[in-house]
Amino acid sequence: MVRSLRRLEYRGYDSAGVATIHDGVLLVEKDAGRIDELNRRLGFDKLLGDVGVAHTRWATHGAPTKVNAHPHTDCSGKIAAVHNGVLENFLQLKKELTDLNHVFSSKTDTEVIPHLLEEFLKTGENLETAFVKMLRRLEGSYALAVISSTNPGTLLAARKEAPLIIGVGMGFNMVASDMTALLDLTKEMVFLHDGDAAILTKDGFRIIRVESGQIVDRPVKHVELSVEMAEKQGHPHFMLKEIFEQPQTLRDTLRLQRDYVDLLAELLDKGRVIFLVGAGTSYNACLAGSYQLSHMARISTYPVIASEFIPNYGGSLGADSVVLAVSQSGETADVLNALEFARMRACTILGLTNTVGSTLTRVSRAYVLQNSGPEIGVAATKTFTSQVLALAQIALRLARLRGKIAQFEMDEFKAELAKVPRVVEEVLARCGPDVQELAQILAPKNFLFMLGRGVSVSTAYEGRLKVMELSYIPCIAYPAGESKHGPISVIEPGVPVLFVAPPDEYRKLNLGSIMEMKARGAYVVVLGDAADEELKQLADFYIGLPRVHPLLTPIPYAIPFQLLAYHLAVLKGLDPDKPRNLAKSVTVL
């Protein structure tokens, strides 16, 4: 199992653990740290037994500590569980189980799984039936595996909106969330479907549909992939893999814990002045969030580039100031420097991050996790879309708290939030060939110009950042209304101008700006509504996108820019995963 764990290191993790069953006793070793160091200290590969579970954890609930590391066990010490995903109802389940005298030791959502299974077993159910009943209580996403010392030859597993694969071998069967953990041992694999549960022994396996209890067949497929290709799920680069992961990461972002979002909304509402602080992509998300908060909650905020926060606003900070910091890593030096300054002036510090246990989570009075999972490519992709979706949920909660807009508007926005992952799936399925064609056209150009209005300014800025950092083509991004105040002077025949033009209140103004650019010979590319025939006729190149609420357009409209940046880099012979001079987390001032 240790070798398989090492195969998963590329995904990023903060802790690791192993549980096995030997002579009817459950053995567990786990801690925060790197696999090889933990193996030397704890002896993962010395644990005896014919059945076991192992895990590398990326924290979504609870800091990266020994007690929060997987596997997690029940009160009896007979059940061990590992889990990828986000359980939406874990707080409700935890309260129910605590009321039944279950004792929890961690801050994770995963720990409810062994305790809930233990509770069903107390009713006299056999392990398999209790497992299926337990799964029916779980809400959210999961790929999980469970062992019990009462059934030492059995491994139970299930998936919902998270990958899980059975590896079929001679005299053994395995499950893993990633085929890279299996490839050294077998090439024969069964890909479980959402809603599948599997019962495995060394000699075989059965697959059951959780809702119906019906046994189903899933084909065994022979996989001929190298470990390197499997790590990227068949994509040539991590960036492309992460772009295509966004429908799932967005589903997980929709599972923000209500209590945490409510607390953030309450603290924001108490502020006299509110700052949204971020760097790079996270600043662009802050800019989108400021429009969302203004329109939904009728509250003014200041989106600020972190490195400029102290020079621009340092003198005006006080106890009635609230700073919501946005940082994927939670370790961005410019952001932390701004927060330390604000903290010394008694400001309320709030956080939105992807990393539990980061400095941002420690200095924040309250924080929310964006749930986008590890991101290996240096250029942020799923980071941006998840942050914008998280900020939209905060804006909706604050709107409900403040009561400044009608109930039907809030209900409509909530319904639109739920559509976002499906819309992004549609964009990814449809716009790839068009973006590749556009990349061929733009690759020889000396510079690109991006324009948008309203919340689409944030999309233009993010598109500029992605294209510039990966293709090294100089890019200019501006609010479209500002283009005639100077930037239009650089427009001459053939200069590419990319318009972000969703069907919002600024559509007519965008039409005017497009005509201004065409009159000067610009090559006009438009990202707009798939059904907008008038815009299609004006554009030299048109990318049609599905409709969403105007405040949510930065999410689907960022996808073509991400793909464009990727394809431009590949066309120019550059590595899209490792752009020059850049680091994933900027930890120096």
N, C-alpha and C positions, 0 to 999 in steps of 0.2 A: 504493500500500500504506500510505502514511503516514496517509491519510485513514481507511482502514479500521482502522488501529491506534488512532487517536484515538477511534473509536467504541467501543473496548473499554476505554477509560480508566475508565469508571464502575465496573468490576468490582474496581478496585484492582490495583496492580502495583508492583514495585520496580525493574524494569529492562526494557529493550526492545532489539530488534535486528532487522536485516534482512539477508538474503542473496539475491543474484541471480547469474545466469550470463550472462556477456557474452564473446563471442568464445572460447568454450570454457574460460573462467576463472571460478572461483567467487570472488565478491566478498562479504565479510562486514564489517558494521559493527554494533557493539553496545556497551552499557555500562549501568551502573546510572544511574537518573535518570528525569526526565520526558521524554515523547516530543518535545515541541516544543523543549526545550533540547538534547536529543540530535540532533534533526534539524538544528538550527542548527550544532552543533559537528561532527557526523559526516557530514551530508549524506545522510540516508536517501533523500530524494527525488531525489537526483542519481545514485544507483546505476543503471547501465545494465543492460539485459537484458529478455528477454521472459518469463522465468519466475523466480519468487522465492518465498521464505518470509519471514514476519515474525512477531513474537511479543511479547506483553507478559507478563512473568513474575511470578507470585506464588510466592515461594520455598517449596519443601517439602524440598529437600535442598541444603545449601550456602547461605552468606550471600548477600545481594544485592550482588554485585560484578560487575565487567566479565567476569571469567573464568567466572563462573557464569551469566551472561546467555545467553539463546538468540539465535540458532541455535548449535548445537554441530556440530563438524566431526570428520572422521576423521583418521587419520595422514597420508593422502595430500593432504588439503586439497581433495578433489574432491566430498565428500558433506557436505551440511548438513541438520540436522534440528531441528524444533521440536516441542514435546510438552507437552500438559496431562495431568495424572494422576499416579499413584504406581506405580512399578515395584517389585513386592515382591522380585524376585530380582536386583536390579541389583548387589548386592555379589557374589553368586555369579558373575554374568556378567562383572563387572569383573575378578575374579580370573582367570577363564578367559582373558580377553583380555589381561590383563597378562602372564600366563604365555606368551602367544603374541607378546610383545614390543610390544603396543600401548601407547602412551603417552597417559595421561589428563592433562588440564590443569585440570579442574574437580572440584568436590565434588558434582556433581549426579547424579541417576539417569539423566537424559536422555542423557548423553554415551555411554552404552553403545550407543545405537541406531545412530549412524553407524559406530562401530567394529565392531559386530556385522555390519552390512550390508557393510562393507568386507571382513570376513573371509569371508563367503559369496561375495562377488564374486571373491575370489582362487581359488576352486575352479572357476572357469570358467562359473558361472551367469550368465544375463543379468540385468539389473537387476530386472525384474519378478519372476522366479522367486526371486532372492536376497532380495527384499523380503518375499515371502510366507513364505519359510523363516525369515527373521529374526523376523517377527511371531510365528511359532509358538513361539519361544523366550521370548517376553516373558510374564511373569506380573504381573497387577495391572490397573490401569486406564490407558487411554491414548486420547487423540485426538492423532494425530501427522501430520506432513507432512514429506516428504523430497524433496530435489532432488540431482541429481548432474551434474557437468560432463561426464561421459561420455555422458549422454543429455539434452542441453540443452533439449529441447522437451517434457520429461515432468515431471509432478508426481505423486508417489505419496503416498497418504494412507490412514489406517485408524483405526478406532475400536473401543474395548471399554470399556463402562461410563463413557463420557465423550462428550458430544455432539460431532458433526461433521456439517457440512452442505456440500453442493455447491451453489454458485451458478452457474446456467447462463445465459450471455450470448451475444450476437451476436459471434462471433469470439473468444470467451474463455470459460474455465471457471475457477472458483475453489473453494477450500474454506475454511471458517472454523468455529471452535468455537462461534460465536454469530452468529445471523442479522443482528444489528445491523451487523456488519462488511460485510455484503453488500447491504443494502437500498438504499444510494445507487446501486448499480450494476446490480442486477437484482432482480426480484420472483419469478423462477422458481428453485425450490430443490428439491433432492433430499436427503431426510433419511436418512442412512446408518443401518443397523442394527448392533447389537453383532456383532462378528465379520466386518464388511465391510472390505474393502480396495478402494481406488479408484485407477485409473490414468487420469490426466487429461492431455490436450493442449489446445491452443487450439481445436481443432475438435470434440472429443468426449471421452467418458469411458466406461470399463468398470468394473463393480463385480464383485468376486470374493469368494466366501466363503473366509476364511483356512483353515479346517480342511479343507475338501473340495477347494478350488481351482475350484469350480464357478462359472461366470458367472451372475449373477442380474440381474433387472430391478428397479429401484426407480422408483416414479412421480415425475414432475416435478410439483411442486405450486406453484400461484400463491399467493403470500403477500401479503395486503393488511394490513400492520401498519405503524403509525408506528414510528419509531425508538424513541420513548419506551416504547411498549408492548412492542416486541421486547426492549428491555433488561430488562424484567421478565418475559419469556417468556410474555406474554399475561396475567399477573396484574396487578391494578390497583396493587399496591404491592410494594416490594422485600421487605418482611417476609413477605408471603404466599408470594412466590417462594422465599424462603429456608427457610420452613417445609416446603415441598414438595420442596426439595432434600435433605432430611435422609436419606432412604434411601441416596442416593449418597454423601453425606458420611460416613455411618456405615460404608459399605463401605470407603471410603478410610481411615477411622480404624482399621478392622480390619487395615490393612496397615502398622501400625507396624513399624519395623525391629527384628527380634528382638534384635540385638546391643545396641541402645540400651535396650530395655526390660529386658534381662538386667542391664545395668550399673546401671540405676536400682534394680532389685530387690536387687542385691548391696549397694549403698550403703545402701539402707533397712534391710537386715538387720543392718548393722553399727552402727546407731544405738541408743543406750540409750533415747532419747526422740525421737519423731517428730512433727513438726508439719506439718499441711496448711494452707497459708495462701493465702487468696484474698479478693477483694472482690466484692460483688454476686452475680451469677450464678455466678461462679467459686467463691465461698465455698460456695454451695449445692451445687455439684459436689463440693467438698472434703468436705462433710458426707456426701454419698452415698458417696464414696470411703472415708471412715473406717469405715462399716459394712461395706463390701466387704473392706477389709483385715482387720478384726476377725474376720469370719466365715470368710474364705478362708485367710488367712495366720496367724490366731490371734495378731495383733500389735495392740497398743494404739496409737492415734494421737490427736492433738489437732487437730481442725479449728478454725481460728482466723480470725476476721475480721481482715484485714490491719491495719486502723487500731488494733486492740486488742492486737496481738501484743506490742509493746514494753511497754506498761503492765502487761500481765498476766503475760508470761513472760520479759521481758527480764532479770530478775535471776537466772533459773535456767539460762540458756543456757551451753553449754560445748562443748568439742571433741567430746563424745559425742552432741551434738544434731544431728539431721538435719531440714532444712526443705525440704519439697517445695512450691514456689510454683506456683500455677495462675493464669494470666493469658492471656486471648485475645490481647491486643496485645503482651504482654511489656513494656509501658511503664507499667503502672498505678502511680501514684506511691506509694500506700499500701503496695503490695506491695514495690516497690523500696526504700522507706525501711526496711521491716522486714528485708529481706535485707541491706542495708548494715549494720544493727545486728548481725544474726546473723553476718555475715562477719567483723566486727571481733572477734567472740568465738570465732572458729575453728570455727564450725558448718559442716557439710557442706551446701552449697546445691544443690538439684536443681530442675528446671523442667519444667513442662508448658505449652506455649504453641502458638499458631497462626502465629507470626511469626518466621521465621528472621532472624537478624541483629538482633533486638530486644535491648534491654539485658538482659532476663532470660536470653537464650541466652548472652550474653557473661559474665555473672557466675556462671552455674551450672557446677558441676563436671561435670554431665551433664544432658541434657535430652531430652525426647521432644516431637515435633510432633504435634498432634492431627489434622492433615490435613483441616480442615473448610473450607478455602478462604476467599476474601474474604467478609465479611459487611457489607453496606451499611446495613441497618436498624439503628437505634441499639439497639433491644431485642434482646438475645442470644437466639437460638433454636437454631440448629445448633451454636453454641458450647457450650451446656449439654449437649446430648445427646452430642456428640463427646467432651467432657471426661469425662463419666461413663463412657463406653465405654472411653476410654483408661485411666482409673483402674482399671476392672475388669480390663483386661488386665495391668496392673502387679500387681494383687492376685493374679491367677492365677499369674504368674511367681514372685512371692514365696512363694505357697503351695507351688509345686513345689520351690523352693529350701529351704524350711523343713521340708517333709514333715510338716506337722501335721494334714493331713486325708487321707482315703483316696484312692487313685488314681481310683476310680470317680467320686468327687465332683468331682475336677478335670476328668476327661473329660466329665462331664455339663455342667459349667460352660462348658467350651470349646465344646461343641456348642450350648449356649444362646447364647453370644456370637455365633456364626455366624448364628443365627436373627434377630438383632435388626433388621437392615435390612429384612428381609421383613415382620416384625411391624409395623414403623413404616409401611411401605407399606400394609399392611392397615388400620391405624388411620386413615391419611389418606384412604383410599378409602371408609371406612365412616362415620366419625363427624362429618363436616362438617355435614350437615343437622341433626343433633341439637344440635351446638354452636351453630349459628346460631339455632335455636329457644330454646336456653337463654339466649343473649345478649339476645334480645328480652325474656325474663322478668326478667333481672337488671339490665338497663340503668337502670331507674328507681330501683333500690335505693340507700340511703344508705351502706351498707357491706356487706362480705362477710367471711365467716369461713371459713378453711381449716384442716382438721385431718388429721393422719396419724400413724401409729405406725411405729417402727423406721425403716428406710431411707425410708419414705414421708414422714417429716418433711421430708426434703430436697425432695421433690416438692411438698409443701404450701408450703414457703418459696418455691420457685421460681415456683409458680403465683401466690402472693400478689404477688411482685415483678413478674411480667409484667402481671397485671391492673391493679395499682396504677399502674405507670409509663406505661401506655398509655391507660387509661380514666379515670384520676384519681379512681377510686372508692377511698376508704380501705378497706384490707383488714387483717385480723388473721390471722396464721398461728401455730398452736401444735401441740405434740405433743398428740395426743388425750387421753392420760392426764392431762395438766395442765389440761384444760379445766374440770374441776370445782374446781380450786384458784384460782378467781377469775374467769376469762374467761366462765364460764357465766352470770355476773350480767348480761351485756349481751344475753342471749338473751330475746327476746319474740316474740309471734306475728308470723310473716311474715319474720323475719330469715333470710337465706340462709346455710346452713352447708354447705360443700362438703367431703365426706369423700373422702380417697384411701384406698381399701379393697381392695387386691389380695388374692388368695386365699393369704395367707401365714399364719404362726403367730399373727398378731394378729387374725385374722378375728373370733373370738368376742368379744374385747375391743372391737373396732370395732362389733359389733352392739349391745353394751351402751351405748356412747357415742352411737350413732345414736338408740337408744330414749330416752336422757336428753334429747337435743335435741328429739326429736319431742314428748316429754311437755311441753315448754315452748313448743310452737307453732312451732318453727323450720321453715323451708322447706328440706328436706333434699335435697341433690344428692349422688349417690354415683357415683364413678368406681370400677368394680369389674369382676370377671370377667364376660365375656359370658354365661356359663352359670350364674351364681349367682342362682337364682330367689328365694331367701329375701331377699337384699339388694334385689332389684328390687321385691319386695312392700313393703318398708319405706320405700323412697325415694319422694320426691315427683317426682324427676327422676333417671333412671338413664342413665349412659353406659357401655355394655358394651365391654370391651377384651379383646384376645387375651391368652393366658397366656404369660408368660415366667418365667425364674428370678426368685424374689423380689428378689434383689439387683440385678436389672437393670430392675425396674419403673419407676424414675424416668425412664427413657428414653421408653417408649411413653406412660406416664401424664402426662408433661409436655406431650405434643402437644395434648390437648384444652384445657389451660390456655393454650397459645400461641394456638390458634385463638380461644378465648373472648376473650382480651385484644384480639386483632385485630378481631374483630367488634364488641366493645363500643366500641372506638375509632371504627370506621366509623359505627356507629349514632349516636354522639354528635357526629359531624361533626369528629372529630379526625384528625390525620395520624399513622398508626401508624408511619411511618418516622422521624418526627422529633418525639418527645414533648418537651414543654416542659422547659426547665431541665436537660436531660440531654445528655451528649456520649458518643460511641462509646467513647472511651478517656479515662479520668479521669487526667490527668497533673499535677494539682496536689494538694497535701496539704490 
